[in-house]
């Protein structure tokens, strides 16, 4: 025979269960309503990049069954390479995307040089400005996160978050209830409609039918000139002398059987004009190979890249990525820098 105390405990448990189920139902209704609202306005789910997503790829530089091919750089290479196509074209390599939008890659290159377990090839997309020591620490926050905070639990968290962001608009912080409330209280503008689609392999697709390429080009050129006021070009002799640190990193990677290939991806229009004015190729880039004892490839020396249309003077439309990737592999292979 049940005691009154047992019946009371059971009743309370059932009450709490009902409360939790009601809360869960309300939460589901709110999320579904928010999803319907944002989708009705034309927004789509958007995977967001992060130090955690970068760290997942950083874990992949270790392999004994193929040669790691680590892609370093910023948005030029991150948004131009079709990673699946690259994997198909280079079956003896394991492509790994460690480029990060808006961040020059020297910290990541230094980290790979210091990593005695890394034995692979680095394809480093960078320009003369990015080789200045001003930018040595640009990707250091991601390197530090990987070595000091990254863990299996965070790995699992990021995998689950990526799955959520791929299917739900509310997985992006700018569409959260808190962010929406703050925008409403401040009478702020709606969230930005990004023309970018990001992938878990950390490559990105830009749809220029959804972007103002001319305005972006002007913005890049203006940003370049503004940055020069804070970080003026160093004299060619100073720039070359400082490349000894880069040569040491390259030598260390080569000593373990690897290689570093420096790539200068194409730019055009106002951005290219500003770059050429500040860093004349003959005085800077053309001196790089001898200074660091590593192979270099200036992409516009190849006919495909010399005539390539860049929607914003800096990036290719996602429809061009497969052809762009094939042309880059062919050009590097023709120069004996990759095997395919």
Buried (B, 14 or more C-beta within 10 A) or exposed (E): EEEEEEEEEEEEEEEEEEEEEEEEEEEEEEBEEBBEBBEEEEBEBBBBBBBBBBBBBBEBBBEEEBBBBBBBBBBBBBBBBBBBBBBBBBEEBBBBBBBBBEBBBBBBBBBBBEBEEBBBBBBBBBBBBBBBBBBBBBBBBBBBBBEEEBEEEBBEEBBEBBEBBBEBBBBBEBBEEEBBEEBEEEEEEEBEEBBBBBBBBBBBBBBBEEBEBEEBBBBBBEEBBEBBEEEEBBEBEEBBEBBEBBBEBBBBBBEEEBBBBBBBBBBBBBBBBBBEEBBBBEBBBEBBEEBBEBBBBBBBEBEBBEEBEBBBBBBBBBEBBBBBBBBBBBBBBEBEBBEE
